Amino acid sequence: MISPRQLCRSFLLLLIFAVAPRTSDSKLVASLPGFHGRLPFNLHTGYVEVDEGTELFYYFVESDTRAEEAPFLLWLTGGDRCSVFSGLANEIGPVRFVEEPYNGSLPRLQINPSSWTQVAHILFVDSPVGAGFSFSTKPEGYQGETPMPENSYVPFIAHIISQGIQAGNTPALNLKGYLVGNPSTGEIIDISSRVPYAHGVGIISDQLYETILEHCKGLDYMLPSNAPCAQALDTFNHLMSQVQGAQILLDTYVYASAPTGPAADTKDEYSSDSGRRILVGNPLARPPFGCVTTIRWCLTWGRRRG
């Protein structure tokens, strides 16, 4: 079983390995499925054992500058055990999927002209265990002593580095800061802040907003203690279930395999536990271009053999 502190120290070990990847148990990747020709950048992949039988997988991309003094960035992907490959091929990494109608073949990759590796070395880590290619040979390896969202490790890592700097530990790490995107900062703050946000962007009415403020003032929105507050929050949660939590402008429909049993409301769609409407169909049908389209290409790319 891995504690958050153990995992943070493992990331620091990865940082040290990545500075000199050729001395660690890493592999230089010369090509990727879907990319034409040899990769024009240095990509190293490998595993680091963080506990007996438990290993984290990483991608390390050297900066295009090849300069030793180039900044170093550790990138972790949030979500429920989401692979960091999405960051490598869909966000800040050196490659991107070619945006073209999907025809059933292997999705193509191209160079990302806006890659952060133009100015920095980047270490992408599949975390926690169970994300991407990270694995454990023991069931307990997939459980931490304290459940923590992936992004919660970032300030923890920064804190440990700061402690090491103050203690004069070597090798010295010149920490410049950290960034956390869409983080979990605490249930009370995260849940209660959704109300003014939803009102501000027009998801809920002035009347519902004022009702929540009047009857839920000072209360835990997860456990309302009076009936008017509970009723107002039920209405609020229903309205919020009609939009994507991560991006309210995205369509709430997602593709899935055909359900069986009680879940099958109709042959065309059914409702998920989260309240989202699920379109039943082939998940490999041509998707519309958009923010989440390349996530589906990631899934297709990962299931195909090069």
Residue frames relative to the residue before (quaternion, step in Angstrom):
aa qw qx qy qz dx dy dz
M 1.0000 0.0000 0.0000 0.0000 0.00 0.00 0.00
I 0.2409 -0.8033 0.5356 0.0989 3.60 -0.77 1.05
S 0.3000 -0.7445 0.5687 0.1800 3.57 -0.77 1.00
P 0.6468 -0.5131 0.3721 0.4242 3.62 -1.16 0.40
R 0.6499 0.5197 -0.3334 0.4431 3.59 0.98 -0.77
Q 0.6217 0.5288 -0.3393 0.4677 3.59 1.04 -0.75
L 0.6609 0.5106 -0.3060 0.4570 3.55 0.94 -0.91
C 0.6399 0.5203 -0.3262 0.4619 3.58 0.97 -0.79
R 0.6594 0.4903 -0.3116 0.4772 3.58 0.94 -0.83
S 0.6062 0.5468 -0.3506 0.4590 3.58 1.13 -0.61
F 0.6270 0.5229 -0.3351 0.4703 3.58 1.04 -0.75
L 0.6331 0.5185 -0.3324 0.4689 3.57 1.02 -0.75
L 0.6150 0.5300 -0.3365 0.4771 3.57 1.09 -0.71
L 0.6331 0.5223 -0.3200 0.4733 3.56 1.03 -0.80
L 0.6126 0.5549 -0.3449 0.4449 3.57 1.02 -0.79
I 0.6698 0.4935 -0.2961 0.4693 3.56 0.91 -0.93
F 0.6451 0.5200 -0.3205 0.4590 3.59 0.98 -0.86
A 0.6786 0.5262 -0.2984 0.4167 3.55 0.91 -0.93
V 0.5710 0.5904 -0.3853 0.4207 3.59 1.12 -0.54
A 0.7802 0.0935 -0.0502 0.6164 3.56 1.14 -0.68
P 0.0930 -0.8670 0.4861 0.0580 3.60 0.56 1.14
R 0.6213 0.5682 -0.3573 0.4043 3.58 1.07 -0.55
T 0.6675 0.4867 -0.3072 0.4724 3.59 1.20 -0.35
S 0.6530 0.4860 -0.3113 0.4904 3.59 1.28 -0.18
D 0.6259 -0.5234 0.4119 0.4059 3.56 -1.31 0.04
S 0.3325 0.7446 -0.5024 0.2873 3.57 0.45 1.24
K 0.2882 -0.7430 0.5814 0.1641 3.53 -1.30 0.39
L 0.3473 -0.7131 0.5696 0.2155 3.55 -0.94 0.90
V 0.2223 -0.7923 0.5606 0.0926 3.56 -0.60 1.20
A 0.2274 -0.8156 0.5226 0.0999 3.57 -0.62 1.15
S 0.8077 0.0890 -0.0338 0.5818 3.60 1.15 -0.50
L 0.1943 -0.7566 0.6127 0.1200 3.55 -1.31 0.42
P 0.5604 -0.5873 0.4496 0.3728 3.62 -1.06 0.65
G 0.7882 0.2954 -0.2301 0.4885 3.57 -0.85 0.95
F 0.6698 0.4349 -0.3026 0.5201 3.61 1.27 -0.19
H 0.3706 -0.7512 0.5086 0.1992 3.56 -0.76 1.08
G 0.8366 0.1778 -0.1515 0.4956 3.53 -0.76 1.07
R 0.7019 -0.4436 0.3580 0.4271 3.52 -1.37 -0.20
L 0.5286 -0.6293 0.4608 0.3350 3.58 -1.03 0.75
P 0.3421 -0.7642 0.5102 0.1968 3.62 -0.81 0.95
F 0.6914 0.3726 -0.2790 0.5525 3.60 1.23 0.40
N 0.5025 -0.6522 0.4796 0.3036 3.56 -1.23 0.43
L 0.0118 -0.7916 0.6084 -0.0547 3.55 -0.59 1.24
H 0.0767 -0.7849 0.6148 0.0076 3.55 -0.74 1.13
T 0.0481 -0.7810 0.6218 0.0318 3.57 -1.03 0.77
G 0.2004 0.7877 -0.5673 0.1326 3.55 -1.17 0.48
Y 0.4288 -0.6679 0.5458 0.2685 3.51 -1.38 -0.10
V 0.1038 -0.7440 0.6539 0.0900 3.52 -1.27 0.56
E 0.3680 -0.7338 0.5295 0.2140 3.57 -0.77 1.04
V 0.1629 -0.8095 0.5604 0.0642 3.58 -0.69 1.09
D 0.7550 0.0034 -0.0172 0.6555 3.55 1.34 -0.28
E 0.6654 -0.5007 0.3418 0.4356 3.58 -1.14 0.37
G 0.8373 0.1186 -0.1261 0.5186 3.56 -0.64 1.16
T 0.6841 0.4316 -0.2722 0.5212 3.59 1.27 0.05
E 0.0294 0.8246 -0.5589 0.0821 3.57 -0.66 1.14
L 0.2837 -0.7366 0.5948 0.1525 3.53 -1.15 0.80
F 0.3067 -0.7479 0.5657 0.1628 3.54 -1.01 0.92
Y 0.0435 -0.8144 0.5787 0.0086 3.58 -1.02 0.75
Y 0.2222 -0.6875 0.6688 0.1750 3.49 -1.43 0.41
F 0.0438 -0.7826 0.6199 0.0355 3.59 -0.88 0.90
V 0.0915 -0.7967 0.5973 0.0097 3.58 -0.70 1.14
E 0.3439 -0.7445 0.5372 0.1972 3.53 -0.69 1.11
S 0.5714 -0.6008 0.4387 0.3464 3.54 -1.12 0.67
D 0.5773 -0.5918 0.4388 0.3519 3.55 -1.14 0.65
T 0.6138 0.5672 -0.3462 0.4262 3.58 1.17 -0.55
R 0.2289 -0.8026 0.5048 0.2204 3.58 1.26 -0.57
A 0.4584 0.6924 -0.4399 0.3420 3.58 1.23 0.34
E 0.4956 -0.6684 0.4681 0.2975 3.57 -0.92 0.87
E 0.6890 0.4822 -0.2804 0.4626 3.58 1.11 -0.65
A 0.4145 0.7060 -0.4806 0.3143 3.63 1.23 0.06
P 0.5774 -0.5957 0.4208 0.3670 3.62 -1.03 0.70
F 0.2652 -0.7488 0.5889 0.1486 3.55 -1.23 0.57
L 0.0897 -0.8150 0.5725 -0.0012 3.56 -0.81 1.05
L 0.2036 -0.7366 0.6337 0.1197 3.56 -1.00 0.91
W 0.0925 -0.8154 0.5713 0.0094 3.59 -0.68 1.12
L 0.0337 -0.7776 0.6278 -0.0138 3.57 -0.80 1.09
T 0.3000 -0.7574 0.5544 0.1703 3.58 -0.98 0.83
G 0.3732 -0.7427 0.5140 0.2121 3.57 -0.86 0.98
G 0.4901 0.6576 -0.4863 0.3015 3.52 -1.29 -0.26
D 0.6406 -0.5222 0.3999 0.3962 3.52 -1.33 -0.04
R 0.7863 -0.3039 0.1307 0.5218 3.55 0.14 1.38
C 0.2123 0.7829 -0.5491 0.2013 3.58 0.86 0.97
S 0.4930 -0.6604 0.4787 0.3028 3.57 -1.00 0.81
V 0.4775 -0.6692 0.4922 0.2860 3.55 -1.06 0.78
F 0.4356 0.6937 -0.4622 0.3397 3.59 1.26 -0.05
S 0.5760 0.5811 -0.3798 0.4317 3.58 1.15 -0.56
G 0.6520 0.4965 -0.3120 0.4807 3.59 1.06 -0.68
L 0.6529 0.5303 -0.3021 0.4486 3.54 1.06 -0.83
A 0.8275 0.2482 -0.0877 0.4960 3.59 0.84 -1.02
N 0.7641 0.3577 -0.2056 0.4959 3.60 1.19 -0.05
E 0.7695 0.3322 -0.1816 0.5143 3.59 1.21 -0.27
I 0.8674 -0.0648 0.0749 0.4877 3.62 -0.05 -1.21
G 0.5190 0.6881 -0.3910 0.3228 3.60 1.27 -0.12
P 0.6838 -0.5372 0.3311 0.3662 3.57 -1.30 0.17
V 0.7457 0.3203 -0.2204 0.5410 3.62 1.22 -0.14
R 0.1246 -0.7580 0.6364 0.0696 3.51 -1.34 0.49
F 0.5079 -0.6068 0.4995 0.3525 3.56 -1.22 0.43
V 0.4722 -0.6397 0.5265 0.3009 3.55 -1.11 0.76
E 0.3284 -0.7533 0.5377 0.1887 3.59 -0.75 1.03
E 0.3231 0.7101 -0.5538 0.2911 3.52 -0.23 1.33
P 0.6355 -0.5302 0.3782 0.4147 3.62 -1.11 0.52
Y 0.4162 -0.7200 0.4991 0.2436 3.56 -0.89 0.94
N 0.1248 -0.8237 0.5522 0.0305 3.60 -0.77 1.06
G 0.6751 -0.5044 0.2968 0.4491 3.58 1.21 0.32
S 0.6127 0.5437 -0.3566 0.4493 3.59 1.23 -0.20
L 0.7079 -0.4337 0.3303 0.4491 3.56 -1.30 -0.01
P 0.4568 -0.6788 0.4920 0.2973 3.64 -0.74 0.96
R 0.3771 -0.7467 0.5108 0.1982 3.55 -0.99 0.88
L 0.2624 -0.7440 0.5967 0.1465 3.53 -1.22 0.65
Q 0.0604 -0.7770 0.6255 0.0376 3.53 -1.20 0.62
I 0.6352 -0.5226 0.3982 0.4060 3.57 -1.27 0.27
N 0.3281 -0.7198 0.5802 0.1937 3.57 -1.04 0.85
P 0.3151 -0.7884 0.4938 0.1880 3.62 -0.37 1.17
S 0.7123 0.4235 -0.2530 0.4993 3.61 1.24 -0.31
S 0.2780 0.8001 -0.4937 0.1971 3.59 1.21 0.39
W 0.4788 -0.6679 0.4947 0.2828 3.55 -1.03 0.82
T 0.5583 0.6084 -0.3993 0.3983 3.60 1.20 -0.28
Q 0.4619 0.6598 -0.4582 0.3761 3.59 1.24 0.01
V 0.8048 0.2402 -0.1049 0.5325 3.57 1.13 -0.65
A 0.8043 0.2242 -0.1006 0.5411 3.62 1.19 -0.30
H 0.4493 -0.6011 0.5768 0.3226 3.52 -1.33 0.43
I 0.0911 -0.8155 0.5707 0.0315 3.62 -0.89 0.87
L 0.1583 -0.7572 0.6300 0.0685 3.53 -0.98 0.98
F 0.1196 -0.7800 0.6135 0.0312 3.58 -0.61 1.22
V 0.0641 -0.8188 0.5704 0.0010 3.61 -0.74 1.04
D 0.3639 -0.6974 0.5768 0.2203 3.55 -0.94 0.97
S 0.2485 0.7664 -0.5518 0.2156 3.58 -0.34 1.22
P 0.5565 -0.1861 -0.8085 -0.0446 1.50 -2.19 1.24
V 0.7617 -0.3036 0.2556 0.5121 3.58 -1.23 -0.30
G 0.7019 0.3918 -0.3230 0.4994 3.56 -0.82 1.03
A 0.6161 0.5081 -0.3478 0.4912 3.58 1.25 -0.28
G 0.8507 0.0736 -0.0567 0.5173 3.56 -0.98 0.83
F 0.7905 -0.2714 0.2314 0.4979 3.55 -0.79 -1.09
S 0.4625 0.6627 -0.4645 0.3623 3.62 1.21 0.09
F 0.0137 0.8316 -0.5489 0.0834 3.57 -0.85 0.92
S 0.1695 -0.7337 0.6411 0.1481 3.51 -1.42 0.10
T 0.4018 -0.7085 0.5248 0.2472 3.56 -1.06 0.72
K 0.7093 0.3802 -0.2387 0.5435 3.57 1.31 -0.07
P 0.5652 -0.6209 0.4176 0.3473 3.62 -0.94 0.82
E 0.6643 0.5162 -0.3186 0.4368 3.61 0.95 -0.78
G 0.5494 0.6276 -0.3926 0.3876 3.58 1.22 -0.30
Y 0.6679 0.4971 -0.2945 0.4690 3.57 1.24 -0.39
Q 0.6856 0.4409 -0.2755 0.5096 3.57 1.27 0.07
G 0.2686 -0.7547 0.5789 0.1522 3.56 -0.94 0.92
E 0.6138 -0.5434 0.4091 0.4006 3.55 -1.21 0.36
T 0.7795 0.1163 -0.0568 0.6128 3.56 1.16 -0.71
P 0.3826 -0.7312 0.5030 0.2569 3.63 -0.49 1.08
M 0.0655 0.7941 -0.5980 0.0867 3.58 -0.83 1.02
P 0.4667 -0.6372 0.5204 0.3246 3.60 -0.99 0.76
E 0.6515 -0.5446 0.3515 0.3944 3.57 -1.15 0.65
N 0.6850 0.4984 -0.3014 0.4376 3.59 0.87 -0.92
S 0.5655 0.6069 -0.3905 0.3993 3.59 1.20 -0.37
Y 0.5986 0.5781 -0.3703 0.4128 3.59 1.18 -0.43
V 0.5626 0.6532 -0.3858 0.3286 3.57 1.11 -0.65
P 0.7113 0.4028 -0.2932 0.4959 3.67 0.70 -0.88
F 0.5832 0.5715 -0.3713 0.4420 3.59 1.15 -0.57
I 0.6520 0.5036 -0.3041 0.4783 3.58 0.96 -0.91
A 0.6521 0.5147 -0.3140 0.4597 3.59 0.93 -0.91
H 0.6401 0.5286 -0.3206 0.4561 3.58 1.04 -0.78
I 0.6613 0.4973 -0.3097 0.4685 3.60 0.94 -0.86
I 0.6287 0.5200 -0.3366 0.4701 3.60 1.01 -0.79
S 0.6487 0.5217 -0.3148 0.4559 3.59 0.95 -0.89
Q 0.6327 0.5214 -0.3269 0.4700 3.57 1.02 -0.80
G 0.6604 0.5136 -0.3040 0.4557 3.57 0.99 -0.85
I 0.6265 0.5299 -0.3325 0.4649 3.58 1.05 -0.76
Q 0.6725 0.4991 -0.2902 0.4630 3.57 0.94 -0.93
A 0.6979 0.4607 -0.2690 0.4779 3.57 1.10 -0.72
G 0.4715 -0.6970 0.4267 0.3313 3.58 1.26 -0.14
N 0.2876 0.7807 -0.5089 0.2208 3.58 1.16 0.53
T 0.2119 -0.7550 0.6065 0.1314 3.54 -1.25 0.52
P 0.5053 -0.1831 -0.8433 -0.0024 1.51 -2.13 1.31
A 0.4907 -0.6708 0.4728 0.2928 3.56 -1.04 0.80
L 0.1997 -0.7745 0.5920 0.0988 3.57 -0.92 0.97
N 0.3032 -0.7682 0.5428 0.1523 3.55 -0.71 1.13
L 0.1029 -0.8430 0.5273 0.0276 3.56 0.36 1.29
K 0.1861 -0.8026 0.5613 0.0779 3.56 -0.84 1.03
G 0.7318 -0.3588 0.2403 0.5272 3.60 1.17 -0.39
Y 0.2538 -0.7517 0.5804 0.1837 3.53 -1.32 -0.14
L 0.2269 -0.7495 0.6089 0.1261 3.55 -1.28 0.52
V 0.0748 -0.7807 0.6194 0.0356 3.58 -1.02 0.80
G 0.1789 -0.8082 0.5559 0.0761 3.57 -0.67 1.10
N 0.8486 -0.0202 -0.0161 0.5285 3.56 -0.89 0.99
P 0.1914 0.8476 -0.4800 0.1208 3.62 0.87 0.88
S 0.4326 -0.6067 0.5816 0.3264 3.50 -1.38 0.19
T 0.0878 -0.8347 0.5435 0.0107 3.56 -0.50 1.18
G 0.7333 -0.3000 0.2180 0.5699 3.59 1.26 -0.05
E 0.5634 -0.6615 0.3721 0.3264 3.56 -0.80 1.01
I 0.6611 0.5188 -0.3283 0.4314 3.60 0.85 -0.92
I 0.6849 0.4695 -0.2819 0.4806 3.58 0.90 -0.94
D 0.6902 0.5022 -0.2937 0.4303 3.58 0.79 -1.03
I 0.7100 0.4600 -0.2712 0.4591 3.59 0.85 -0.95
S 0.7021 0.4751 -0.2861 0.4467 3.58 0.79 -0.96
S 0.6459 0.5368 -0.3320 0.4295 3.61 1.04 -0.66
R 0.5476 0.6210 -0.4054 0.3875 3.59 1.20 -0.32
V 0.6038 0.5915 -0.3593 0.3955 3.59 1.10 -0.67
P 0.7157 0.4033 -0.2871 0.4926 3.68 0.67 -0.90
Y 0.6055 0.5474 -0.3683 0.4450 3.60 1.10 -0.59
A 0.6745 0.4964 -0.2977 0.4583 3.58 0.85 -1.00
H 0.6378 0.5103 -0.3247 0.4768 3.58 1.06 -0.69
G 0.6708 0.5282 -0.2986 0.4265 3.55 0.93 -0.89
V 0.7493 0.3639 -0.2180 0.5085 3.60 1.04 -0.67
G 0.6048 -0.6399 0.3245 0.3456 3.58 1.27 0.29
I 0.4101 0.7091 -0.4850 0.3063 3.61 1.17 0.35
I 0.7795 0.1840 -0.1145 0.5877 3.60 1.04 -0.71
S 0.5554 -0.6390 0.4355 0.3058 3.54 -1.20 0.61
D 0.6575 -0.4758 0.3998 0.4259 3.55 -1.33 0.22
Q 0.6487 0.5437 -0.3210 0.4249 3.56 0.95 -0.88
L 0.6801 0.4675 -0.2968 0.4805 3.61 0.87 -0.92
Y 0.6246 0.5440 -0.3341 0.4498 3.59 1.00 -0.80
E 0.6942 0.4674 -0.2778 0.4717 3.57 0.86 -0.93
T 0.6125 0.5446 -0.3467 0.4560 3.60 1.10 -0.65
I 0.6565 0.4991 -0.3099 0.4732 3.59 0.95 -0.86
L 0.6541 0.5098 -0.3201 0.4581 3.58 0.93 -0.85
E 0.6829 0.5025 -0.2908 0.4434 3.57 0.97 -0.83
H 0.8083 0.3260 -0.1483 0.4672 3.58 0.75 -1.03
C 0.7406 0.3964 -0.2261 0.4932 3.61 1.18 -0.38
K 0.3294 0.7744 -0.4903 0.2268 3.58 1.24 0.18
G 0.8470 0.1356 -0.1297 0.4973 3.56 -0.80 1.06
L 0.5967 0.5812 -0.3590 0.4210 3.60 1.27 0.04
D 0.5211 -0.5801 0.5196 0.3492 3.52 -1.34 0.34
Y 0.3869 -0.7554 0.4808 0.2203 3.59 -0.50 1.17
M 0.6140 0.5419 -0.3503 0.4546 3.58 1.21 -0.37
L 0.7904 0.1650 -0.0637 0.5865 3.58 1.17 -0.66
P 0.0561 -0.8284 0.5571 0.0160 3.62 0.45 1.17
S 0.3164 -0.7972 0.4973 0.1305 3.56 -0.93 0.96
N 0.7457 0.2874 -0.2371 0.5524 3.62 1.20 0.14
A 0.6517 -0.5839 0.3411 0.3435 3.55 -1.16 0.73
P 0.6627 0.4981 -0.3415 0.4429 3.67 0.81 -0.83
C 0.6446 0.5099 -0.3240 0.4685 3.59 1.01 -0.79
A 0.6617 0.5170 -0.3092 0.4464 3.58 0.89 -0.95
Q 0.6622 0.5081 -0.3055 0.4582 3.57 0.96 -0.89
A 0.6612 0.5048 -0.3078 0.4619 3.58 0.95 -0.86
L 0.6756 0.4845 -0.2974 0.4695 3.59 0.98 -0.81
D 0.5817 0.5548 -0.3763 0.4607 3.61 1.12 -0.54
T 0.6519 0.4982 -0.3045 0.4839 3.57 0.98 -0.87
F 0.6405 0.5325 -0.3145 0.4553 3.55 0.97 -0.89
N 0.6862 0.4844 -0.2894 0.4591 3.60 0.83 -0.97
H 0.6185 0.5345 -0.3467 0.4600 3.59 1.05 -0.67
L 0.6667 0.4936 -0.3031 0.4689 3.58 0.92 -0.86
M 0.6607 0.5087 -0.3069 0.4588 3.57 0.99 -0.82
S 0.6188 0.5588 -0.3487 0.4280 3.60 1.11 -0.59
Q 0.6225 0.5585 -0.3339 0.4348 3.58 1.25 -0.30
V 0.7246 0.3442 -0.2351 0.5488 3.59 1.26 -0.07
Q 0.5670 -0.5672 0.4674 0.3719 3.54 -1.28 0.36
G 0.4602 -0.7147 0.4559 0.2636 3.56 -0.76 1.04
A 0.7110 0.4640 -0.2637 0.4578 3.58 0.97 -0.83
Q 0.7897 0.0101 0.0256 0.6129 3.59 1.15 -0.60
I 0.3033 -0.8178 0.4615 0.1620 3.56 -0.11 1.31
L 0.6487 0.5292 -0.3312 0.4351 3.63 1.15 -0.36
L 0.5689 0.5984 -0.3882 0.4093 3.60 1.25 -0.16
D 0.5714 -0.5814 0.4602 0.3515 3.54 -1.24 0.57
T 0.4120 -0.7317 0.4861 0.2421 3.58 -0.92 0.85
Y 0.5313 0.6117 -0.4245 0.4042 3.59 1.22 -0.09
V 0.0134 -0.7571 0.6529 0.0194 3.56 -1.10 0.76
Y 0.4636 -0.6816 0.4911 0.2815 3.56 -1.15 0.59
A 0.0331 0.7935 -0.6057 0.0496 3.56 -1.11 0.68
S 0.5899 -0.5267 0.4514 0.4133 3.53 -1.31 0.18
A 0.6255 -0.5533 0.3867 0.3913 3.56 -1.17 0.51
P 0.3783 -0.7364 0.5130 0.2268 3.61 -0.82 0.98
T 0.2475 -0.7390 0.6014 0.1759 3.54 -1.31 0.26
G 0.7706 0.3591 -0.2504 0.4632 3.56 -1.22 0.39
P 0.8430 -0.2123 0.1375 0.4748 3.56 -1.23 -0.52
A 0.5966 0.6006 -0.3702 0.3825 3.59 1.13 -0.57
A 0.6334 0.5535 -0.3335 0.4258 3.56 1.14 -0.53
D 0.1785 -0.8055 0.5598 0.0774 3.60 0.00 1.30
T 0.7613 -0.0678 0.0693 0.6411 3.55 0.99 -0.92
K 0.6305 -0.5348 0.3878 0.4076 3.55 -1.25 0.10
D 0.6999 0.4778 -0.2635 0.4608 3.58 1.22 -0.34
E 0.8119 -0.0457 0.0467 0.5802 3.60 1.03 -0.65
Y 0.0519 -0.7673 0.6366 0.0572 3.51 -1.33 0.36
S 0.4869 -0.6700 0.4816 0.2867 3.58 -1.24 0.37
S 0.3359 -0.7367 0.5505 0.2034 3.56 -0.97 0.89
D 0.6901 -0.4695 0.3433 0.4307 3.55 -1.30 0.17
S 0.6649 0.5155 -0.2987 0.4505 3.56 1.13 -0.63
G 0.5743 -0.6033 0.3801 0.4023 3.59 1.27 -0.11
R 0.5419 0.6131 -0.4119 0.4011 3.58 1.25 -0.14
R 0.4115 -0.6851 0.5414 0.2611 3.57 -1.12 0.68
I 0.2174 -0.8024 0.5497 0.0817 3.55 -0.76 1.07
L 0.2734 -0.7443 0.5866 0.1647 3.57 -0.74 1.04
V 0.2988 -0.7501 0.5651 0.1695 3.55 -0.81 1.01
G 0.3932 0.7076 -0.5136 0.2845 3.55 -0.71 1.01
N 0.6845 -0.4472 0.3636 0.4465 3.54 -1.30 -0.13
P 0.3774 -0.7510 0.4864 0.2387 3.63 -0.55 1.09
L 0.6748 0.4781 -0.3042 0.4729 3.60 1.23 -0.24
A 0.3680 0.7116 -0.5116 0.3107 3.59 1.24 0.29
R 0.6550 -0.5331 0.3468 0.4080 3.57 -1.15 0.55
P 0.2194 -0.7958 0.5500 0.1266 3.59 -0.53 1.12
P 0.5120 -0.6031 0.4858 0.3716 3.59 -1.13 0.43
F 0.5324 -0.6080 0.4664 0.3597 3.57 -1.14 0.56
G 0.2934 0.7438 -0.5586 0.2205 3.55 -1.00 0.77
C 0.7698 -0.3896 0.2451 0.4422 3.53 -1.34 0.06
V 0.7811 0.3473 -0.1927 0.4818 3.58 0.88 -0.87
T 0.4091 0.7350 -0.4690 0.2690 3.60 1.22 -0.04
T 0.7046 0.4747 -0.2870 0.4426 3.57 0.83 -0.93
I 0.5175 0.5949 -0.4360 0.4337 3.59 1.20 -0.22
R 0.6570 0.4912 -0.3031 0.4849 3.57 1.00 -0.81
W 0.6209 0.5156 -0.3501 0.4755 3.59 1.06 -0.62
C 0.5821 0.5667 -0.3698 0.4508 3.60 1.09 -0.67
L 0.6616 0.5044 -0.3071 0.4621 3.57 0.93 -0.93
T 0.6578 0.5019 -0.3077 0.4698 3.57 0.97 -0.88
W 0.6444 0.5274 -0.3131 0.4567 3.58 0.94 -0.94
G 0.6941 0.4987 -0.2780 0.4385 3.57 0.92 -0.94
R 0.6913 0.4722 -0.2820 0.4685 3.59 1.14 -0.56
R 0.6443 0.5246 -0.3248 0.4519 3.57 1.23 -0.33
R 0.3597 -0.6873 0.5808 0.2468 3.54 -1.23 0.44
G 0.4558 -0.7081 0.4666 0.2705 3.54 -0.88 0.98
